[in-house]
Each structure stands twice: as structure tokens, then as C-alpha cells.
Amino acid sequence: MIDLKKTSGTVCTLILLCHLANSQELSNPNDAIASDTIQQGLQGSPNPMNSNRPIYTGEELLDQTFPNSIPIFGSGVRLRIGGYVKADMIHDFDYIGDPFEFELGSIAVEGSPERELGGTTTFHAKETRINFDFRSKAKWKNGKEFPVKIYLELDWFFDDPSSRLNTRLRQAYGVVGRLLVGRTWTTSGDLSAIPSLIDFAGGDALYGGRVTQIRWQDTFADKWSYAVALEDPAGQIDNPDNIEGQFRPQYPNLAGNIRYKSNNGSTIQVGADLFGLTWRGPETSPNVTTVAYALTVMSRIIVVGKHYRDAFTWGGGIGKGQAHRIIALSWDGKASGVVDENGLDAAPAWFAYTGYNHYWTEKLNSNIAAYWAGTTLSDIQTDDTIANAGSAHLNLVYFPYKKISCGVEYMYGLRENKNGVEGKAGRIQFMAKFMFN
């Protein structure tokens, strides 16, 4: 039985990974080598542009130091409220269907009516975010203690214009010891190993997303960790012949990862997903389940210089039926496979990316990154189905103060349909970000 009122005090709070998630400067850049709080550079975090950080469970959660939290008196719980205000100014040189994110699937191809519309300019503050982190210790009757955490995160990033000011639930999960239950990032992905971009889509050829799950996460050996999870299944089945029936998920996604972290903060993670794609219809239609899978590898390599710590990031993955988790391929809702009168075929798909984060000075850094994703389509799918997509990004980010950053990013993207028709587009994005706590 758990008694939260008799717990000893713990230091607990929200872990906010934003441009300067640490809110601290290092007197010596090598002081960061053994710390998750600051992974590279004199200022900033593993990915200065990403406002997320690794999820801890068990003693790793308790051992982290979280300043700026407040006690909830009489409960043994501490709370930290974090977040930021971010404003984006975006100019598209060509037609892009999503004015807020560089969604490669929304690029208009040559010959389409949208292509003639050209670019546009968009101002928004939808990425503005707030989060709450509650932490405590619980104690069994035998006296053994274990961590308890509740994490909630909200933003306003709906793409639908009618919902543009509505609050969106990004993450909501609880941790008891090594067990996590709730909505957070997919287990097979690794956020710390992705390039640092201003674009909210994060390169668009990446794998993963936020899903509801039940996860067990633990460490083993000296520098190794693992996680296994049952996650919310998903899929996008193309139905070009209008077969009667619908996609009906029957089983959860079984996900997992194994991760290695070196003394200097470099990491490599191998992840996997195994799930079913199920189509259900009347007796005259296919009723079938096809096994789908994904294998991923993602890595961040710390490059320690004389004064600053850069990072080289890379990753990729292959699979079958998993393209709905590759953002660039999921735009048209046909990514996972195709159904016809003979059954359901899962589509092979792949993705790859690479990036480099360089600190020019203590307060100025740049990121360069490239992405590519593709799938093998069925003969019966329509010619306008997305087959391949990729992008390149280059940015410059300035940190005038600990909790304020501004920057500019140029991005160029390509979409190719099944019939070989392409669409290309360029975008420039300016941002200003103000972090609190």
C-alpha cells in the first residue's frame, strides 16, 4: 500500500528541454560531459531547438536535480511549471499546404492548380507551450521507496484554422517506479538524436510521434538501458477500389528499444515495433490481419572541441506497414498499405536523416540537416500517392540571454508522387522564443 504523506522530501520538477532548458551556464564546457542537463555547448541543450528531453524512471528520475520547483504543502509533492512563448514568422516561396509546419506531403506538385497560387506569409504563436511536473516518493509498508511522477503538457498547435486557438494535449503520463502509463513519445524513437530545427515538423521524414502507451523502462550494465511498451496501434489503409469495410486495429503495437550512452554523452539507440494491420468488412469483403514491423537506429555523437561541444546526429529505419509514422509519407492517408479484393498488403517504407550542430560562439550556433523517406507502392494505387519526400535545412540561432533565443532557418523540400511528378518548395522561417522557468 502506498503512503504519500510519509515520504521524505525529494527534489522534483518538470524537465523542460528547450533552447536553454538548463537555464545555467557552464564555467567549463567539459563540465557537461557527464550530465544529461547540458549535453553540448556552453549554453543550450542536446537539441537547443527541441523542447523535450529523455523520460526517466526509477532511481534515474530521483537522482536528477530540478531547480525552481515549489512544494505542495502537506503532500510531500513538488511542482514545477515550465514552458515558453514562441512566435514564428514564415514566408513560403512556393505553395505549401501547411502554413505552420514544413509538411513535405503538402507541397503542390507540378501541374496542380495549387501550384499556381505561389507562396504566402504566415505569422503565428501556436507553438507556445506550458507544462506541469509533479514529483514525489511513495513508500510501501515494507519501507521501500520508489518515485512517483505526473506530467502534463499543453500547446495550441492545431493545423485546422477553426481550431487554431484551441488548447491541445501534447503529453499526459504518470510514472510509478519503472512503469510509465499515458501519452508520450513513441518508444522506438529517440528525440535526443534528432537535428535541432526551428521548423516544428522536425524535418518531416522522421519516425514516431506521441501515443498512449504502457511502458517499462530500466537500466542494465553500466551505460545501457532498455524499454518495452504496448502502444496505441495506428495505420492508414488505402482503398482505391472502394472495398466495403474499414481499418480496425485489433492488437496493440509491441515496441522496444536498447540504448547505449557513453561517458561524454554520445548515444546510440536501436528500436523496434511489431503490430498488426487489420481490415474488417462483410462476408463478401476481405477480413484479414497483416503483420507489420519497423526497425530503427538513431545516434548522437558528441564532438568535443577546445571550447565548445558540437554534435553529429544520424538515424534511419526500415519496415513494412509503418509508413504512417513517417510524417512525410502520411500526409495523404494512404501510407501503411493497400486493400483490394485479394486481401491487405503492407507497404515497405524507409527513412534516413543526418545533421550537425555547431557552436560558433557561446551564444551562437548553427544546424544543418537533411532527410529522406520513401515507400514502395502497389500497382493499384493512384498516381497522386506520395512515393518519396525529402528536405534540407540550415539555421542560425542566437541566445542573447539564458532564456531568450531568436533565429532564422531556410528549408527546401521535395515531394515525388507514384507517377514521378514532383513538387519542390522553399521556405524561410524566423522565430523568437521566451522561456520561463
MOHU-V231547 format. One record per pair of residues at least 12 apart in sequence whose C-alpha atoms are under 7 Angstrom apart, sorted by the first residue. I is the first residue (numbers start at 0). J is the second residue. Records with the same first field share a line. If there is no record, write none. Layout:
I=J  J
This chain:
0=139  140
1=137  138  139
2=137  138
3=74  75  136  137  138
4=74  75
6=75  136  137  138
8=75
9=135  136
10=64  65
11=65  68  77  78  134  135
12=65  68  77  78  79  132  133  134
13=79  80  81  131  132
14=52
15=50  51  52  81
16=44  49  50  51  52
17=47  48  49  50  51
18=43  44  47  48  49  50
19=42  43  44  47  401  402
20=43  44
21=36  37  43  44
22=401  402
24=41  42
25=41
28=40  41  306  307
32=262  263  264
33=262  263  264
38=264
39=308  309
40=307  308  309  358
41=307  361
42=361  362
45=191
46=191  194  195
47=195
48=195  196  197
49=195
52=191
56=174  176  177  216
57=145  146  176  177
61=146
67=79  436
75=135
76=133  134  135
77=133  134  135
78=131  132  133  134
79=131  132  133
80=130  131  132  436
81=129  130  131  435  436
82=128  129  130  434  435
83=127  128  129  432  433  434  435
84=127  128  432  433  434
85=124  126  127  430  431  432  433
86=123  124  430  431  432
87=122  123  124  428  429  430  431
88=121  122  123  428  429  430
89=120  121  122  427  428  429
90=119  120  121  426  427  428
91=118  119  120  425  426  427
92=117  118  424  425  426
93=117  118  424  425
94=106  107  113  114  116  117  118  424
95=107
98=121
100=198  199  200
101=198  200
102=200  203  327
103=203  327  388  412  413  414
104=327  328  330  414
105=330
106=414  422  423  424
107=422
108=420  421  422
109=420  421  422
125=155  156
126=154  155  156
127=154  155
128=153  154
129=152  153  154
130=151  152  153
131=150  151  152
132=149  150  151
133=148  149  150
134=147  148  149
135=147  148
145=176
146=175  176
147=174  175  176
148=173  174  175
149=172  173  174
150=171  172  173
151=170  171  172
152=168  169  170  171
153=166  167  168  169
154=166  167  168  169
155=167
170=182  183
171=183
177=215  216  217
178=214  215  216
179=213  214  215
180=212  213  214
181=211  212  213
182=209  210  211  212
183=209  210  211
184=208  209  210
185=207  208  209  210
186=228  254  255  256
187=254  255  256  270  271  272  295
188=206  207  270
189=297
192=297  298  299  312  313
193=312
194=312  354  355  368
195=366
197=408
202=370  390
203=326  327
204=325  326  327  350  370  371  372  389
205=325  326  350
206=324  325
207=324  325
208=324
210=230  231
211=230  231
212=228  229  230  231
213=228  229  230
214=226  227  228  229
215=227  228
222=259  260  261
223=258  259  260
224=257  258  259
225=256  257  258
226=255  256  257
227=254  255  256
228=253  254  255
229=251  252  253  254
230=251  252  253
231=251  252
232=248  250  251  252
233=248
234=276  323  335
235=323  332  333  334  335  336
236=333  334  335  336  337  338
237=333  336  337  338
238=337  338  339
239=380
240=339
242=284  339
243=280  284
244=278  279  280  281
245=278  279  280
246=277  278  279
247=277  278  279
248=276  277
249=277
250=274  275
251=274
252=272  273  274
253=272  273  274
254=271  272  273
255=270  271  272
256=268  269  270  271
257=269  270
263=301
264=301
265=299  300  301
266=298  299  300
267=297  298  299
268=296  297  298
269=295  296  297
270=294  295  296
271=293  294  295
272=292  293  294
273=291  292  293
274=290  291  292
275=288  289  290  291
276=288  289  290  291
277=289
284=340
285=340  341  342
287=342  343
289=343  345
291=319  320  321  345
292=318  319  320  321
293=317  318  319  321
294=316  317  318
295=315  316  317
296=314  315  316
297=313  314  315
298=312  313  314
299=311  312  313
300=312
307=358
309=356  357  358
310=355  356  357
311=354  355  356
312=353  354  355
313=352  353  354
314=351  352  353
315=350  351  352
316=349  350  351
317=348  349  350
318=347  348  349
319=345  346  347  348
320=335  336  345  346  347
321=335  348
322=334  335  348
323=335
327=388
328=385
346=374  375  376
347=374  375
348=373  374  375
349=372  373  374
350=371  372  373
351=370  371  372
352=369  370  371
353=368  369  370
354=366  367  368  369
355=367  368
362=397  398  399
363=396  397  398
364=395  396  397
365=394  395  396
366=393  394  395
367=392  393  394
368=391  392  393
369=390  391  392
370=389  390  391
371=388  389  390
372=387  388  389
373=386  387  388
374=386  387
382=416  417  418
383=416  417  418
384=416  417
385=415  416  417
386=415  416  417
387=414  415  416
388=413  414  415
389=412  413  414
390=410  411  412  413
391=410  411  412
392=408  409  410  411
393=408  409  410
394=407  408  409
395=407  408
402=433  434  435
403=432  433  434
404=431  432  433
405=430  431  432
406=429  430  431
407=428  429  430
408=427  428  429
409=426  427  428
410=425  426  427
411=424  425  426
412=424  425
